[in-house]
Amino acid sequence: MWGRRPSAGAVLRSAGDAVPPTALILVGILSVQAGAGLAKNLFAVLPPSSVVWLRLLTSAILLAVLARPVLRGRTRADWLVVVGFGVALAGMNWAIYQAIARIPLGIAVTIEFLGPLTLAIIGSRRAVDLVWVALAGTGVLLLGRGEGDIDLAGVGFALLAAAAWACYILLSAATGRRFSGTSGLAVASLVGVVLLAPAAVTEGGTALLDPRLLLFGLAVGVLSSVVPYSLEMHALRRMPPRVFGILMSLQPAAAALIGLAVLGEQLSVWQWVAVACVVGASAGATRSRS
């Protein structure tokens, strides 16, 4: 008799196990930035608030279906933490989309990365971390060394995204202690959808009813949230967190490359050096802290 055929999920897991975890992380990084590049192309027909709302809506629906969070029996403290997590999630995504609407993708993500970098360095008493602070500071100073004036509003939104990202990291850990698996992220995503809905609907108007635009918004959500999160979860089962953190430091460089390839955004030599400084500082801070 024929043996029992493996399920589709088992086949996918086996295929994923055959791919090195480093490759999974790198694909996830490129997917995130490709989603951002696609989102920026949508800004001509949909405002950033509407695009980020579609992204969060996509991920919220998928996470809710997969995680099926249990909401009964939650304490007031549980709700305060997960709602705060949702506010940070929505603020981080809204601010970075406002930033990339005004400044090159590579510069916006480089500035945004100062959030987790600062968090990695705060509280450290190691002398070597002063090197990473100096390197990151040098990168920030060099970001302005490009052709033409850089949009200050875009820089401000990127800094707001950096602060929100730091809050997101802290609240993510707190949520993980109170909610199992991805259920906390699912609830937080739903909170973000509710928060951004008024601005998204008001600014987007009837354009949100266009099936083609909805399809592109779905693609942004899949590329920016679903694909990278799934790959990261799979890779972390076979990779030390220290290595994961160092690889994630490549995000600004990936954003600059996607900005060049997809959006035609040219950075000056000094701005490429700035990106390299922030990537090096993030990788160094992650490695020394670990």
Secondary structure as the mmCIF struct_conf table of DSSP 4:
data_model
#
loop_
_struct_conf.conf_type_id
_struct_conf.id
_struct_conf.beg_label_comp_id
_struct_conf.beg_label_asym_id
_struct_conf.beg_label_seq_id
_struct_conf.end_label_comp_id
_struct_conf.end_label_asym_id
_struct_conf.end_label_seq_id
HELX_LH_PP_P HELX_LH_PP_P1 TRP A 2 SER A 7
HELX_RH_AL_P HELX_RH_AL_P1 ALA A 8 ALA A 18
BEND BEND1 VAL A 19 VAL A 19
HELX_RH_AL_P HELX_RH_AL_P2 PRO A 21 LEU A 42
TURN_TY1_P TURN_TY1_P1 PHE A 43 VAL A 45
BEND BEND2 LEU A 46 LEU A 46
HELX_RH_AL_P HELX_RH_AL_P3 PRO A 48 ALA A 67
TURN_TY1_P TURN_TY1_P2 ARG A 72 GLY A 73
HELX_RH_AL_P HELX_RH_AL_P4 ARG A 76 ILE A 100
TURN_TY1_P TURN_TY1_P3 ALA A 101 ARG A 102
BEND BEND3 ILE A 103 ILE A 103
HELX_RH_AL_P HELX_RH_AL_P5 LEU A 105 GLU A 112
TURN_TY1_P TURN_TY1_P4 PHE A 113 PHE A 113
HELX_RH_AL_P HELX_RH_AL_P6 LEU A 114 ILE A 121
TURN_TY1_P TURN_TY1_P5 ILE A 122 GLY A 123
TURN_TY1_P TURN_TY1_P6 ALA A 127 ALA A 127
HELX_RH_AL_P HELX_RH_AL_P7 VAL A 128 LEU A 143
TURN_TY1_P TURN_TY1_P7 GLY A 144 GLY A 144
BEND BEND4 GLY A 146 GLY A 148
HELX_LH_PP_P HELX_LH_PP_P2 ASP A 149 ASP A 151
HELX_RH_AL_P HELX_RH_AL_P8 LEU A 152 ARG A 178
BEND BEND5 PHE A 179 PHE A 179
TURN_TY1_P TURN_TY1_P8 GLY A 181 THR A 182
HELX_RH_AL_P HELX_RH_AL_P9 SER A 183 GLY A 204
HELX_RH_3T_P HELX_RH_3T_P1 GLY A 205 LEU A 209
HELX_RH_AL_P HELX_RH_AL_P10 PRO A 211 GLY A 221
HELX_RH_PI_P HELX_RH_PI_P1 VAL A 222 VAL A 226
HELX_RH_AL_P HELX_RH_AL_P11 VAL A 227 LEU A 236
TURN_TY1_P TURN_TY1_P9 ARG A 237 ARG A 237
BEND BEND6 ARG A 238 MET A 239
HELX_RH_AL_P HELX_RH_AL_P12 PRO A 241 MET A 248
TURN_TY1_P TURN_TY1_P10 SER A 249 LEU A 250
HELX_RH_AL_P HELX_RH_AL_P13 GLN A 251 LEU A 263
HELX_LH_PP_P HELX_LH_PP_P3 GLN A 266 SER A 268
HELX_RH_AL_P HELX_RH_AL_P14 VAL A 269 ARG A 289
#
